């Protein structure tokens, strides 16, 4: 079973009808880079997180916490 990273971010993207490609443009990175971030191969940079949070008007926990992290709190 594949683990979905960043379910809050995926949910906001779906609600806004936005793709990974569009999100990559928003934060000025390549499609490959954003794919690597969503699969956990690369880490998000602070400025990328900040732009995404501002774009969706959400905080870090709402977008970037994973299900296991949310359950343990």
DRENLO-29091 format. One record per residue (C-alpha): residue number from 1; residue in three letters; x, y, z. Coordinates in nm, 2 decimals. Layout:
vomar: NUM | voti: Ala | px: X | py: Y | pz: Z
...
END
This chain:
vomar: 1 | voti: Unk | px: 0.00 | py: 0.00 | pz: 0.00
vomar: 2 | voti: Unk | px: 0.14 | py: 0.34 | pz: -0.10
vomar: 3 | voti: Unk | px: 0.15 | py: 0.61 | pz: 0.16
vomar: 4 | voti: Unk | px: 0.02 | py: 0.95 | pz: 0.05
vomar: 5 | voti: Unk | px: 0.24 | py: 1.23 | pz: 0.18
vomar: 6 | voti: Unk | px: 0.10 | py: 1.57 | pz: 0.25
vomar: 7 | voti: Unk | px: -0.27 | py: 1.48 | pz: 0.24
vomar: 8 | voti: Unk | px: -0.37 | py: 1.83 | pz: 0.34
vomar: 9 | voti: Unk | px: -0.18 | py: 1.98 | pz: 0.04
vomar: 10 | voti: Unk | px: -0.33 | py: 1.72 | pz: -0.20
vomar: 11 | voti: Unk | px: -0.68 | py: 1.81 | pz: -0.07
vomar: 12 | voti: Unk | px: -0.63 | py: 2.18 | pz: -0.12
vomar: 13 | voti: Unk | px: -0.49 | py: 2.13 | pz: -0.47
vomar: 14 | voti: Unk | px: -0.80 | py: 1.92 | pz: -0.55
vomar: 15 | voti: Unk | px: -1.04 | py: 2.17 | pz: -0.41
vomar: 16 | voti: Unk | px: -0.88 | py: 2.44 | pz: -0.62
vomar: 17 | voti: Unk | px: -0.85 | py: 2.22 | pz: -0.93
vomar: 18 | voti: Unk | px: -0.47 | py: 2.27 | pz: -0.94
vomar: 19 | voti: Unk | px: -0.21 | py: 2.03 | pz: -1.06
vomar: 20 | voti: Unk | px: 0.15 | py: 1.96 | pz: -0.95
vomar: 21 | voti: Unk | px: 0.26 | py: 2.14 | pz: -1.26
vomar: 22 | voti: Unk | px: 0.07 | py: 2.46 | pz: -1.16
vomar: 23 | voti: Unk | px: 0.20 | py: 2.44 | pz: -0.81
vomar: 24 | voti: Unk | px: 0.56 | py: 2.40 | pz: -0.95
vomar: 25 | voti: Unk | px: 0.51 | py: 2.72 | pz: -1.15
vomar: 26 | voti: Unk | px: 0.38 | py: 2.90 | pz: -0.84
vomar: 27 | voti: Unk | px: 0.70 | py: 2.83 | pz: -0.64
vomar: 28 | voti: Unk | px: 0.93 | py: 2.85 | pz: -0.94
vomar: 29 | voti: Unk | px: 1.06 | py: 2.49 | pz: -0.95
vomar: 30 | voti: Unk | px: 1.06 | py: 2.22 | pz: -1.22
vomar: 31 | voti: Unk | px: 0.79 | py: 1.96 | pz: -1.25
vomar: 32 | voti: Unk | px: 1.05 | py: 1.69 | pz: -1.17
vomar: 33 | voti: Unk | px: 1.15 | py: 1.88 | pz: -0.85
vomar: 34 | voti: Unk | px: 0.79 | py: 1.90 | pz: -0.73
vomar: 35 | voti: Unk | px: 0.74 | py: 1.53 | pz: -0.81
vomar: 36 | voti: Unk | px: 1.04 | py: 1.45 | pz: -0.59
vomar: 37 | voti: Unk | px: 0.90 | py: 1.66 | pz: -0.31
vomar: 38 | voti: Unk | px: 0.56 | py: 1.49 | pz: -0.32
vomar: 39 | voti: Unk | px: 0.73 | py: 1.14 | pz: -0.32
vomar: 40 | voti: Unk | px: 0.96 | py: 1.24 | pz: -0.03
vomar: 41 | voti: Unk | px: 1.28 | py: 1.22 | pz: -0.23
vomar: 42 | voti: Unk | px: 1.35 | py: 1.59 | pz: -0.18
vomar: 43 | voti: Unk | px: 1.26 | py: 1.81 | pz: 0.11
vomar: 44 | voti: Unk | px: 1.05 | py: 2.13 | pz: 0.08
vomar: 45 | voti: Unk | px: 1.23 | py: 2.46 | pz: 0.13
vomar: 46 | voti: Unk | px: 1.10 | py: 2.71 | pz: 0.38
vomar: 47 | voti: Unk | px: 1.03 | py: 2.97 | pz: 0.11
vomar: 48 | voti: Unk | px: 0.83 | py: 2.71 | pz: -0.10
vomar: 49 | voti: Unk | px: 0.62 | py: 2.62 | pz: 0.21
vomar: 50 | voti: Unk | px: 0.56 | py: 2.98 | pz: 0.28
vomar: 51 | voti: Unk | px: 0.44 | py: 3.06 | pz: -0.07
vomar: 52 | voti: Unk | px: 0.21 | py: 2.75 | pz: -0.07
vomar: 53 | voti: Unk | px: 0.06 | py: 2.84 | pz: 0.27
vomar: 54 | voti: Unk | px: -0.01 | py: 3.19 | pz: 0.15
vomar: 55 | voti: Unk | px: -0.15 | py: 3.07 | pz: -0.17
vomar: 56 | voti: Unk | px: -0.41 | py: 2.85 | pz: 0.00
vomar: 57 | voti: Unk | px: -0.44 | py: 3.07 | pz: 0.31
vomar: 58 | voti: Unk | px: -0.36 | py: 2.77 | pz: 0.53
vomar: 59 | voti: Unk | px: -0.10 | py: 2.70 | pz: 0.80
vomar: 60 | voti: Unk | px: 0.19 | py: 2.45 | pz: 0.78
vomar: 61 | voti: Unk | px: 0.01 | py: 2.19 | pz: 0.99
vomar: 62 | voti: Unk | px: -0.30 | py: 2.20 | pz: 0.77
vomar: 63 | voti: Unk | px: -0.10 | py: 2.14 | pz: 0.45
vomar: 64 | voti: Unk | px: 0.22 | py: 1.95 | pz: 0.53
vomar: 65 | voti: Unk | px: 0.16 | py: 1.73 | pz: 0.83
vomar: 66 | voti: Unk | px: 0.12 | py: 1.36 | pz: 0.74
vomar: 67 | voti: Unk | px: -0.16 | py: 1.14 | pz: 0.88
vomar: 68 | voti: Unk | px: 0.07 | py: 0.96 | pz: 1.12
vomar: 69 | voti: Unk | px: 0.19 | py: 1.29 | pz: 1.26
vomar: 70 | voti: Unk | px: -0.16 | py: 1.42 | pz: 1.30
vomar: 71 | voti: Unk | px: -0.27 | py: 1.10 | pz: 1.49
vomar: 72 | voti: Unk | px: 0.01 | py: 1.12 | pz: 1.73
vomar: 73 | voti: Unk | px: -0.07 | py: 1.48 | pz: 1.84
END
